[in-house]
Amino acid sequence: MNNRKVIKSGNHISDERAYDIIKAPIVTEKATLLSQYRQFVFETAKDANKVEIKEAIEKIFKVKVDAVNTLNRKGKEKRFRGRLGRRPDRKFATVTLAEGHTIDAGAGL
């Protein structure tokens, strides 16, 4: 007989960590068009993985997440008045919600 405990997927992260992971919603024309397919885009912490992002979204917005896709965007080098500068690296997450769930992006974090 197998005596292993089954751990159900639940919210294992703290509220503070959830708000550290999800920095801001991305409100662009492309991100707004994705909302009709139950997909929402957020800027996230660079050290967060997909499981943490899923748990954070479920905890903050009280929704069921189907999938999380992430994107790491490297910062560009830019010049300002002859001086070289660099924009920061950013990480984005596209979150697909389960059928019947939605997020009010205008409410804010």
N, C-alpha and C positions, 0 to 999 in steps of 0.2 A: 504494500500500500504506500502511496506517495504522500508524505507528510509535509511537503513544501507549502508555504503560505502563498496565496495569490495576492499580489498587490494590484489593486485596481488603479487605473490612471485617474488621478485626482489632482487637486491643487496642492503641490508640495512646496511651493515657493511662498515667501512672506509677502505681505502687501507692499512693504517698502521695496523689496527686490522687484516686484512686478512693475512698480512705477519707475524704477531705475532702468528696466529693460525697455519699456515702451516710452520713447522720448516724445514723439509728436506724430500726429497723423499728417500724411502728405496730401495736400489739396492742390492738385494740378488738373489740367484738362483730361489727361490720360487716366489719372487715378479716379477722377469723378466718373468717367465712362465705365470703369471696371466695376463700380458699385452696382450696376444693373445685373451683373453676374454674381452677386454676393461676394465680391472680392474687395478688400480694403488694404491700403498701403500705409505702413507706419515706418518712421525712422526708429531704429532700435540701437541698443548698446552693441558695440563691436564684439564683446566677448560672449554675447548671448547665443545659444544654439536654438534649433527649431523647436525642441521640446519645451524649453523655457519660454520661448515666445508664445507658443500655443497656450501654455498654462497661464501666462500673464494676461493674454487677451481674454481668456475664459474667466479669469478672476475679476478683472477690471470691468468688463462690459457685460458679464453674466450671459454669455452666448456659448454655443457649441461650435468648435472649429473643426473643419474637415481636413484642411491642408495648409501648410506654411511653406512658402518659397522665399528664399533669401537671396540678396544681391549685395556684394561688396563693391563699392565704387571708390576707386582711388582718387585722391585729390589732385587737381591740376596745378601746375606751376604757372603763376601769373606774374606779370610785371606791373608795378605801379610807380610812376615817376622814375623809371630806370632801375628801381630796386626789385630784386627777385623775391617773390613771396610764394606761399603754397596754401591752397585751400585744404581743409581737413578731409581725411578719409571718412566715408560714411557707409553705414549698413542699413539696408532697407528690407522689410518683410512684406510680402504680399500674402494676405490671410484670406482663405476661402472659408466661408461660414456654411454650416449645415442648412438644409432646406428649412425655410420658415424663420430663420434668425436674421437679424439685421443690426447694424450699428448706426447710431445717429452721430455722424462725423461732426456736425456743428456744435454738439454739446461740449466737446473738449475733454481734456484729461483732468 
